[in-house]
Amino acid sequence: MKREIIFHGSYFINFYKSLDDQVKMKIKYVFELIKQVERIPVKFLAPISGSEGLFEIRIEYQSNIFRIFCCFDQGRLVVLFNGFQKKTKKTPEEEIDRAMRLKKEYFQLKNQKS
């Protein structure tokens, strides 16, 4: 099993560049896990309830929690959107709304190309 990870726009890359090296290493580790493991543990990837097809990649480093939104495209690709540092137990609604807009944008652009 080998999943391909693609990035939509520069949303995630801009977020990633702002992080320190230790957090970047942890993100790379989780990405490799997602690429290679058929059944990804919920600790690392979980659906966002009430958000059709939206998932969050979960990264914990020391006392910091990071979330990276994604979706699956044709069962093979994980598409990464915006990321943020989580500061409360509940995922902020505005972050979910933004991720849903970016997901819609991704599929619209993809359909225009086909």
Order of alpha helices (4+ residues) and beta strands (2+ residues): beta-alpha-alpha-beta-beta-beta-beta-alpha
